[in-house]
Amino acid sequence: MDDFYAVMGEFYTNDLKRHESPTSRLIQQKNSTTEHKILLSQHANRTQKYGLHYTTSPGKSYVIEPAGGEINYDLVYRSPLKFYDQVVS
């Protein structure tokens, strides 16, 4: 039993580095998203006018441009099967 407490004592020492605050990371991601959207709109060398902006982590953003342009979501209500064929194919 003494070995158990020795190992657990080593594991739970105060020498372990704590992780960064999740709140500060969320704030960094929010700020990064705002900055990237501004930069992307100023330097838009994209092939289409429609794109979805994703910020995966602070400092990393991507623009996804669907092939064929913006998806017509009105078609969902009028003809769901036609919409499905258009989006999947």
Biopython code that builds the backbone (N, CA, C, O; Angstrom):
import numpy as np
from Bio.PDB.StructureBuilder import StructureBuilder

atoms = [
    (1, "MET", "N", (0.816, -1.199, 0.000)),
    (1, "MET", "CA", (0.000, 0.000, 0.000)),
    (1, "MET", "C", (0.860, 1.265, 0.000)),
    (1, "MET", "O", (0.465, 2.302, -0.532)),
    (2, "ASP", "N", (2.035, 1.156, 0.603)),
    (2, "ASP", "CA", (2.928, 2.313, 0.630)),
    (2, "ASP", "C", (3.386, 2.690, -0.778)),
    (2, "ASP", "O", (3.556, 3.868, -1.093)),
    (3, "ASP", "N", (3.586, 1.661, -1.630)),
    (3, "ASP", "CA", (3.978, 1.930, -3.011)),
    (3, "ASP", "C", (2.892, 2.717, -3.749)),
    (3, "ASP", "O", (3.181, 3.621, -4.532)),
    (4, "PHE", "N", (1.644, 2.353, -3.481)),
    (4, "PHE", "CA", (0.521, 3.049, -4.107)),
    (4, "PHE", "C", (0.546, 4.537, -3.766)),
    (4, "PHE", "O", (0.423, 5.389, -4.646)),
    (5, "TYR", "N", (0.708, 4.841, -2.468)),
    (5, "TYR", "CA", (0.724, 6.233, -2.047)),
    (5, "TYR", "C", (1.952, 6.970, -2.573)),
    (5, "TYR", "O", (1.892, 8.172, -2.831)),
    (6, "ALA", "N", (3.056, 6.259, -2.732)),
    (6, "ALA", "CA", (4.258, 6.882, -3.291)),
    (6, "ALA", "C", (4.029, 7.292, -4.742)),
    (6, "ALA", "O", (4.375, 8.400, -5.151)),
    (7, "VAL", "N", (3.436, 6.375, -5.513)),
    (7, "VAL", "CA", (3.161, 6.670, -6.924)),
    (7, "VAL", "C", (2.135, 7.800, -7.046)),
    (7, "VAL", "O", (2.309, 8.720, -7.845)),
    (8, "MET", "N", (1.070, 7.723, -6.252)),
    (8, "MET", "CA", (0.048, 8.765, -6.310)),
    (8, "MET", "C", (0.604, 10.111, -5.848)),
    (8, "MET", "O", (0.198, 11.157, -6.354)),
    (9, "GLY", "N", (1.519, 10.089, -4.902)),
    (9, "GLY", "CA", (2.149, 11.328, -4.446)),
    (9, "GLY", "C", (2.982, 11.965, -5.543)),
    (9, "GLY", "O", (3.004, 13.187, -5.683)),
    (10, "GLU", "N", (3.680, 11.124, -6.335)),
    (10, "GLU", "CA", (4.449, 11.643, -7.468)),
    (10, "GLU", "C", (3.521, 12.213, -8.545)),
    (10, "GLU", "O", (3.821, 13.231, -9.171)),
    (11, "PHE", "N", (2.407, 11.544, -8.742)),
    (11, "PHE", "CA", (1.481, 11.968, -9.794)),
    (11, "PHE", "C", (0.813, 13.294, -9.450)),
    (11, "PHE", "O", (0.635, 14.142, -10.325)),
    (12, "TYR", "N", (0.449, 13.479, -8.203)),
    (12, "TYR", "CA", (-0.303, 14.666, -7.804)),
    (12, "TYR", "C", (0.566, 15.752, -7.175)),
    (12, "TYR", "O", (0.078, 16.521, -6.347)),
    (13, "THR", "N", (1.817, 15.828, -7.542)),
    (13, "THR", "CA", (2.659, 16.907, -7.035)),
    (13, "THR", "C", (2.265, 18.210, -7.708)),
    (13, "THR", "O", (1.549, 18.212, -8.709)),
    (14, "ASN", "N", (2.725, 19.292, -7.166)),
    (14, "ASN", "CA", (2.420, 20.612, -7.726)),
    (14, "ASN", "C", (3.356, 20.981, -8.871)),
    (14, "ASN", "O", (3.297, 22.101, -9.379)),
    (15, "ASP", "N", (4.212, 20.061, -9.282)),
    (15, "ASP", "CA", (5.158, 20.346, -10.357)),
    (15, "ASP", "C", (4.509, 20.279, -11.743)),
    (15, "ASP", "O", (5.103, 20.735, -12.720)),
    (16, "LEU", "N", (3.308, 19.721, -11.840)),
    (16, "LEU", "CA", (2.659, 19.582, -13.140)),
    (16, "LEU", "C", (2.210, 20.945, -13.658)),
    (16, "LEU", "O", (1.659, 21.758, -12.916)),
    (17, "LYS", "N", (2.456, 21.174, -14.931)),
    (17, "LYS", "CA", (2.051, 22.431, -15.555)),
    (17, "LYS", "C", (0.556, 22.364, -15.866)),
    (17, "LYS", "O", (0.088, 21.413, -16.492)),
    (18, "ARG", "N", (-0.166, 23.352, -15.438)),
    (18, "ARG", "CA", (-1.597, 23.389, -15.698)),
    (18, "ARG", "C", (-1.861, 23.831, -17.127)),
    (18, "ARG", "O", (-1.067, 24.557, -17.725)),
    (19, "HIS", "N", (-2.979, 23.387, -17.659)),
    (19, "HIS", "CA", (-3.354, 23.792, -19.005)),
    (19, "HIS", "C", (-3.820, 25.236, -18.997)),
    (19, "HIS", "O", (-4.159, 25.787, -17.950)),
    (20, "GLU", "N", (-3.832, 25.846, -20.183)),
    (20, "GLU", "CA", (-4.290, 27.224, -20.291)),
    (20, "GLU", "C", (-5.783, 27.302, -20.016)),
    (20, "GLU", "O", (-6.501, 26.308, -20.121)),
    (21, "SER", "N", (-6.222, 28.457, -19.675)),
    (21, "SER", "CA", (-7.628, 28.674, -19.369)),
    (21, "SER", "C", (-8.488, 28.466, -20.609)),
    (21, "SER", "O", (-8.202, 29.052, -21.653)),
    (22, "PRO", "N", (-9.543, 27.639, -20.523)),
    (22, "PRO", "CA", (-10.431, 27.476, -21.674)),
    (22, "PRO", "C", (-11.132, 28.784, -22.032)),
    (22, "PRO", "O", (-11.458, 29.022, -23.195)),
    (23, "THR", "N", (-11.362, 29.627, -21.030)),
    (23, "THR", "CA", (-12.017, 30.905, -21.303)),
    (23, "THR", "C", (-11.119, 31.804, -22.141)),
    (23, "THR", "O", (-11.590, 32.432, -23.089)),
    (24, "SER", "N", (-9.845, 31.874, -21.811)),
    (24, "SER", "CA", (-8.945, 32.717, -22.600)),
    (24, "SER", "C", (-8.774, 32.155, -24.006)),
    (24, "SER", "O", (-8.610, 32.922, -24.954)),
    (25, "ARG", "N", (-8.809, 30.831, -24.163)),
    (25, "ARG", "CA", (-8.716, 30.239, -25.496)),
    (25, "ARG", "C", (-9.945, 30.603, -26.321)),
    (25, "ARG", "O", (-9.818, 30.913, -27.506)),
    (26, "LEU", "N", (-11.126, 30.572, -25.722)),
    (26, "LEU", "CA", (-12.340, 30.957, -26.445)),
    (26, "LEU", "C", (-12.300, 32.426, -26.848)),
    (26, "LEU", "O", (-12.749, 32.787, -27.935)),
    (27, "ILE", "N", (-11.763, 33.269, -25.975)),
    (27, "ILE", "CA", (-11.625, 34.688, -26.306)),
    (27, "ILE", "C", (-10.648, 34.860, -27.459)),
    (27, "ILE", "O", (-10.897, 35.653, -28.367)),
    (28, "GLN", "N", (-9.531, 34.122, -27.433)),
    (28, "GLN", "CA", (-8.558, 34.181, -28.535)),
    (28, "GLN", "C", (-9.188, 33.725, -29.844)),
    (28, "GLN", "O", (-8.938, 34.315, -30.896)),
    (29, "GLN", "N", (-10.009, 32.674, -29.782)),
    (29, "GLN", "CA", (-10.648, 32.175, -31.000)),
    (29, "GLN", "C", (-11.651, 33.190, -31.535)),
    (29, "GLN", "O", (-11.735, 33.395, -32.745)),
    (30, "LYS", "N", (-12.407, 33.821, -30.653)),
    (30, "LYS", "CA", (-13.359, 34.851, -31.077)),
    (30, "LYS", "C", (-12.628, 36.011, -31.737)),
    (30, "LYS", "O", (-13.037, 36.477, -32.800)),
    (31, "ASN", "N", (-11.551, 36.479, -31.118)),
    (31, "ASN", "CA", (-10.769, 37.584, -31.683)),
    (31, "ASN", "C", (-10.144, 37.188, -33.010)),
    (31, "ASN", "O", (-10.107, 37.986, -33.947)),
    (32, "SER", "N", (-9.657, 35.965, -33.091)),
    (32, "SER", "CA", (-9.057, 35.470, -34.325)),
    (32, "SER", "C", (-10.095, 35.417, -35.445)),
    (32, "SER", "O", (-9.800, 35.784, -36.582)),
    (33, "THR", "N", (-11.301, 34.963, -35.128)),
    (33, "THR", "CA", (-12.368, 34.895, -36.119)),
    (33, "THR", "C", (-12.684, 36.272, -36.660)),
    (33, "THR", "O", (-12.823, 36.447, -37.871)),
    (34, "THR", "N", (-12.798, 37.254, -35.780)),
    (34, "THR", "CA", (-13.102, 38.625, -36.201)),
    (34, "THR", "C", (-11.996, 39.180, -37.090)),
    (34, "THR", "O", (-12.276, 39.753, -38.143)),
    (35, "GLU", "N", (-10.755, 39.016, -36.678)),
    (35, "GLU", "CA", (-9.622, 39.520, -37.460)),
    (35, "GLU", "C", (-9.545, 38.846, -38.829)),
    (35, "GLU", "O", (-9.302, 39.506, -39.839)),
    (36, "HIS", "N", (-9.752, 37.539, -38.859)),
    (36, "HIS", "CA", (-9.641, 36.811, -40.123)),
    (36, "HIS", "C", (-10.763, 37.177, -41.082)),
    (36, "HIS", "O", (-10.533, 37.283, -42.287)),
    (37, "LYS", "N", (-11.973, 37.373, -40.567)),
    (37, "LYS", "CA", (-13.081, 37.765, -41.451)),
    (37, "LYS", "C", (-12.809, 39.116, -42.077)),
    (37, "LYS", "O", (-13.107, 39.328, -43.253)),
    (38, "ILE", "N", (-12.248, 40.032, -41.307)),
    (38, "ILE", "CA", (-11.909, 41.354, -41.846)),
    (38, "ILE", "C", (-10.841, 41.216, -42.921)),
    (38, "ILE", "O", (-10.971, 41.793, -44.001)),
    (39, "LEU", "N", (-9.776, 40.449, -42.634)),
    (39, "LEU", "CA", (-8.703, 40.264, -43.619)),
    (39, "LEU", "C", (-9.191, 39.549, -44.873)),
    (39, "LEU", "O", (-8.826, 39.918, -45.990)),
    (40, "LEU", "N", (-10.016, 38.528, -44.683)),
    (40, "LEU", "CA", (-10.517, 37.785, -45.839)),
    (40, "LEU", "C", (-11.421, 38.643, -46.715)),
    (40, "LEU", "O", (-11.411, 38.499, -47.938)),
    (41, "SER", "N", (-12.196, 39.525, -46.114)),
    (41, "SER", "CA", (-13.070, 40.379, -46.923)),
    (41, "SER", "C", (-12.263, 41.448, -47.660)),
    (41, "SER", "O", (-12.639, 41.845, -48.763)),
    (42, "GLN", "N", (-11.164, 41.921, -47.074)),
    (42, "GLN", "CA", (-10.323, 42.932, -47.715)),
    (42, "GLN", "C", (-9.493, 42.346, -48.859)),
    (42, "GLN", "O", (-9.261, 43.016, -49.866)),
    (43, "HIS", "N", (-9.053, 41.114, -48.706)),
    (43, "HIS", "CA", (-8.174, 40.487, -49.689)),
    (43, "HIS", "C", (-8.855, 39.288, -50.326)),
    (43, "HIS", "O", (-8.281, 38.201, -50.402)),
    (44, "ALA", "N", (-10.061, 39.493, -50.773)),
    (44, "ALA", "CA", (-10.838, 38.378, -51.319)),
    (44, "ALA", "C", (-10.356, 38.049, -52.732)),
    (44, "ALA", "O", (-10.761, 38.690, -53.702)),
    (45, "ASN", "N", (-9.490, 37.047, -52.835)),
    (45, "ASN", "CA", (-9.045, 36.528, -54.126)),
    (45, "ASN", "C", (-9.723, 35.203, -54.393)),
    (45, "ASN", "O", (-9.151, 34.308, -55.015)),
    (46, "ARG", "N", (-10.941, 35.090, -53.919)),
    (46, "ARG", "CA", (-11.646, 33.828, -54.029)),
    (46, "ARG", "C", (-12.283, 33.708, -55.395)),
    (46, "ARG", "O", (-12.470, 34.694, -56.106)),
    (47, "THR", "N", (-12.614, 32.469, -55.747)),
    (47, "THR", "CA", (-13.198, 32.209, -57.057)),
    (47, "THR", "C", (-14.693, 32.477, -57.079)),
    (47, "THR", "O", (-15.262, 32.709, -58.146)),
    (48, "GLN", "N", (-15.339, 32.450, -55.921)),
    (48, "GLN", "CA", (-16.775, 32.673, -55.839)),
    (48, "GLN", "C", (-17.068, 33.767, -54.820)),
    (48, "GLN", "O", (-16.229, 34.102, -53.984)),
    (49, "LYS", "N", (-18.273, 34.312, -54.908)),
    (49, "LYS", "CA", (-18.678, 35.326, -53.943)),
    (49, "LYS", "C", (-19.273, 34.707, -52.689)),
    (49, "LYS", "O", (-19.407, 35.384, -51.669)),
    (50, "TYR", "N", (-19.630, 33.428, -52.751)),
    (50, "TYR", "CA", (-20.253, 32.752, -51.616)),
    (50, "TYR", "C", (-19.270, 31.761, -51.014)),
    (50, "TYR", "O", (-18.703, 30.930, -51.724)),
    (51, "GLY", "N", (-19.073, 31.851, -49.717)),
    (51, "GLY", "CA", (-18.191, 30.911, -49.029)),
    (51, "GLY", "C", (-18.499, 30.906, -47.548)),
    (51, "GLY", "O", (-18.992, 31.893, -47.000)),
    (52, "LEU", "N", (-18.210, 29.811, -46.915)),
    (52, "LEU", "CA", (-18.427, 29.662, -45.480)),
    (52, "LEU", "C", (-17.079, 29.781, -44.775)),
    (52, "LEU", "O", (-16.109, 29.127, -45.158)),
    (53, "HIS", "N", (-17.027, 30.611, -43.756)),
    (53, "HIS", "CA", (-15.784, 30.876, -43.038)),
    (53, "HIS", "C", (-15.763, 30.053, -41.758)),
    (53, "HIS", "O", (-16.695, 30.119, -40.957)),
    (54, "TYR", "N", (-14.696, 29.275, -41.567)),
    (54, "TYR", "CA", (-14.523, 28.460, -40.363)),
    (54, "TYR", "C", (-13.206, 28.812, -39.700)),
    (54, "TYR", "O", (-12.171, 28.872, -40.364)),
    (55, "THR", "N", (-13.236, 29.046, -38.394)),
    (55, "THR", "CA", (-12.016, 29.228, -37.614)),
    (55, "THR", "C", (-11.886, 28.003, -36.727)),
    (55, "THR", "O", (-12.654, 27.831, -35.781)),
    (56, "THR", "N", (-10.911, 27.147, -37.032)),
    (56, "THR", "CA", (-10.771, 25.882, -36.322)),
    (56, "THR", "C", (-10.039, 26.021, -34.998)),
    (56, "THR", "O", (-10.285, 25.253, -34.067)),
    (57, "SER", "N", (-9.149, 26.984, -34.910)),
    (57, "SER", "CA", (-8.437, 27.261, -33.663)),
    (57, "SER", "C", (-7.888, 28.677, -33.782)),
    (57, "SER", "O", (-7.852, 29.233, -34.879)),
    (58, "PRO", "N", (-7.459, 29.272, -32.664)),
    (58, "PRO", "CA", (-6.892, 30.618, -32.772)),
    (58, "PRO", "C", (-5.735, 30.640, -33.768)),
    (58, "PRO", "O", (-4.759, 29.905, -33.615)),
    (59, "GLY", "N", (-5.849, 31.475, -34.774)),
    (59, "GLY", "CA", (-4.799, 31.595, -35.773)),
    (59, "GLY", "C", (-5.012, 30.762, -37.022)),
    (59, "GLY", "O", (-4.205, 30.847, -37.948)),
    (60, "LYS", "N", (-6.078, 29.949, -37.086)),
    (60, "LYS", "CA", (-6.323, 29.115, -38.271)),
    (60, "LYS", "C", (-7.754, 29.294, -38.746)),
    (60, "LYS", "O", (-8.704, 29.000, -38.021)),
    (61, "SER", "N", (-7.896, 29.779, -39.972)),
    (61, "SER", "CA", (-9.217, 29.955, -40.568)),
    (61, "SER", "C", (-9.222, 29.399, -41.978)),
    (61, "SER", "O", (-8.193, 29.341, -42.651)),
    (62, "TYR", "N", (-10.402, 28.991, -42.404)),
    (62, "TYR", "CA", (-10.572, 28.431, -43.738)),
    (62, "TYR", "C", (-11.859, 28.973, -44.343)),
    (62, "TYR", "O", (-12.822, 29.248, -43.628)),
    (63, "VAL", "N", (-11.870, 29.124, -45.661)),
    (63, "VAL", "CA", (-13.074, 29.483, -46.385)),
    (63, "VAL", "C", (-13.435, 28.301, -47.270)),
    (63, "VAL", "O", (-12.626, 27.846, -48.079)),
    (64, "ILE", "N", (-14.649, 27.812, -47.110)),
    (64, "ILE", "CA", (-15.142, 26.698, -47.905)),
    (64, "ILE", "C", (-16.094, 27.265, -48.944)),
    (64, "ILE", "O", (-17.087, 27.906, -48.600)),
    (65, "GLU", "N", (-15.788, 27.029, -50.229)),
    (65, "GLU", "CA", (-16.631, 27.506, -51.314)),
    (65, "GLU", "C", (-17.292, 26.300, -51.982)),
    (65, "GLU", "O", (-16.606, 25.486, -52.601)),
    (66, "PRO", "N", (-18.602, 26.178, -51.865)),
    (66, "PRO", "CA", (-19.268, 25.028, -52.472)),
    (66, "PRO", "C", (-19.188, 25.082, -53.992)),
    (66, "PRO", "O", (-19.315, 26.150, -54.591)),
    (67, "ALA", "N", (-18.978, 23.926, -54.607)),
    (67, "ALA", "CA", (-18.927, 23.847, -56.066)),
    (67, "ALA", "C", (-20.292, 24.233, -56.625)),
    (67, "ALA", "O", (-21.314, 23.714, -56.177)),
    (68, "GLY", "N", (-20.314, 25.123, -57.582)),
    (68, "GLY", "CA", (-21.577, 25.537, -58.179)),
    (68, "GLY", "C", (-22.220, 26.715, -57.476)),
    (68, "GLY", "O", (-23.329, 27.108, -57.838)),
    (69, "GLY", "N", (-21.561, 27.290, -56.485)),
    (69, "GLY", "CA", (-22.100, 28.467, -55.820)),
    (69, "GLY", "C", (-23.001, 28.148, -54.645)),
    (69, "GLY", "O", (-22.995, 27.043, -54.103)),
    (70, "GLU", "N", (-23.774, 29.151, -54.273)),
    (70, "GLU", "CA", (-24.636, 29.050, -53.096)),
    (70, "GLU", "C", (-25.720, 27.996, -53.293)),
    (70, "GLU", "O", (-26.280, 27.858, -54.380)),
    (71, "ILE", "N", (-26.001, 27.264, -52.236)),
    (71, "ILE", "CA", (-27.024, 26.216, -52.286)),
    (71, "ILE", "C", (-28.396, 26.856, -52.171)),
    (71, "ILE", "O", (-28.616, 27.713, -51.314)),
    (72, "ASN", "N", (-29.312, 26.446, -53.025)),
    (72, "ASN", "CA", (-30.672, 26.978, -53.015)),
    (72, "ASN", "C", (-31.514, 26.197, -52.007)),
    (72, "ASN", "O", (-32.045, 25.134, -52.329)),
    (73, "TYR", "N", (-31.633, 26.718, -50.802)),
    (73, "TYR", "CA", (-32.370, 26.022, -49.752)),
    (73, "TYR", "C", (-33.886, 26.124, -49.930)),
    (73, "TYR", "O", (-34.629, 25.361, -49.314)),
    (74, "ASP", "N", (-34.356, 27.061, -50.769)),
    (74, "ASP", "CA", (-35.796, 27.140, -51.049)),
    (74, "ASP", "C", (-36.287, 25.879, -51.739)),
    (74, "ASP", "O", (-37.457, 25.515, -51.623)),
    (75, "LEU", "N", (-35.402, 25.222, -52.448)),
    (75, "LEU", "CA", (-35.750, 23.997, -53.162)),
    (75, "LEU", "C", (-36.108, 22.862, -52.193)),
    (75, "LEU", "O", (-36.808, 21.924, -52.574)),
    (76, "VAL", "N", (-35.640, 22.941, -50.963)),
    (76, "VAL", "CA", (-35.934, 21.904, -49.964)),
    (76, "VAL", "C", (-37.437, 21.794, -49.753)),
    (76, "VAL", "O", (-37.982, 20.692, -49.687)),
    (77, "TYR", "N", (-38.096, 22.924, -49.650)),
    (77, "TYR", "CA", (-39.538, 22.918, -49.371)),
    (77, "TYR", "C", (-40.359, 22.570, -50.603)),
    (77, "TYR", "O", (-41.405, 21.930, -50.497)),
    (78, "ARG", "N", (-39.886, 22.990, -51.773)),
    (78, "ARG", "CA", (-40.637, 22.724, -53.000)),
    (78, "ARG", "C", (-40.446, 21.302, -53.495)),
    (78, "ARG", "O", (-41.411, 20.631, -53.863)),
    (79, "SER", "N", (-39.206, 20.844, -53.504)),
    (79, "SER", "CA", (-38.909, 19.518, -54.040)),
    (79, "SER", "C", (-37.715, 18.916, -53.300)),
    (79, "SER", "O", (-36.579, 19.054, -53.753)),
    (80, "PRO", "N", (-37.955, 18.251, -52.172)),
    (80, "PRO", "CA", (-36.845, 17.715, -51.371)),
    (80, "PRO", "C", (-35.971, 16.713, -52.129)),
    (80, "PRO", "O", (-34.753, 16.707, -51.950)),
    (81, "LEU", "N", (-36.563, 15.874, -52.965)),
    (81, "LEU", "CA", (-35.764, 14.890, -53.699)),
    (81, "LEU", "C", (-34.845, 15.561, -54.714)),
    (81, "LEU", "O", (-33.700, 15.143, -54.890)),
    (82, "LYS", "N", (-35.344, 16.605, -55.382)),
    (82, "LYS", "CA", (-34.513, 17.334, -56.341)),
    (82, "LYS", "C", (-33.366, 18.041, -55.613)),
    (82, "LYS", "O", (-32.236, 18.074, -56.102)),
    (83, "PHE", "N", (-33.668, 18.604, -54.444)),
    (83, "PHE", "CA", (-32.633, 19.247, -53.643)),
    (83, "PHE", "C", (-31.563, 18.238, -53.244)),
    (83, "PHE", "O", (-30.368, 18.515, -53.349)),
    (84, "TYR", "N", (-31.995, 17.076, -52.790)),
    (84, "TYR", "CA", (-31.062, 16.024, -52.382)),
    (84, "TYR", "C", (-30.174, 15.615, -53.552)),
    (84, "TYR", "O", (-28.960, 15.486, -53.395)),
    (85, "ASP", "N", (-30.770, 15.412, -54.719)),
    (85, "ASP", "CA", (-29.991, 15.028, -55.911)),
    (85, "ASP", "C", (-28.983, 16.110, -56.275)),
    (85, "ASP", "O", (-27.848, 15.812, -56.647)),
    (86, "GLN", "N", (-29.403, 17.369, -56.165)),
    (86, "GLN", "CA", (-28.526, 18.481, -56.526)),
    (86, "GLN", "C", (-27.339, 18.591, -55.550)),
    (86, "GLN", "O", (-26.207, 18.822, -55.975)),
    (87, "VAL", "N", (-27.596, 18.429, -54.269)),
    (87, "VAL", "CA", (-26.547, 18.612, -53.263)),
    (87, "VAL", "C", (-25.594, 17.434, -53.213)),
    (87, "VAL", "O", (-24.384, 17.622, -53.086)),
    (88, "VAL", "N", (-26.124, 16.216, -53.311)),
    (88, "VAL", "CA", (-25.288, 15.035, -53.187)),
    (88, "VAL", "C", (-24.472, 14.766, -54.444)),
    (88, "VAL", "O", (-23.338, 14.296, -54.355)),
    (89, "SER", "N", (-25.028, 15.052, -55.592)),
    (89, "SER", "CA", (-24.288, 14.743, -56.838)),
    (89, "SER", "C", (-23.258, 15.765, -57.178)),
    (89, "SER", "O", (-22.568, 15.634, -58.189)),
]
sb = StructureBuilder()
sb.init_structure("model")
sb.init_model(0)
sb.init_chain("A")
sb.init_seg("    ")
for serial, (resi, resn, name, xyz) in enumerate(atoms, 1):
    if name == "N":
        sb.init_residue(resn, " ", resi, " ")
    sb.init_atom(name, np.array(xyz, "f"), 0.0, 1.0, " ", f" {name:<3s}", serial, name[0])
structure = sb.get_structure()
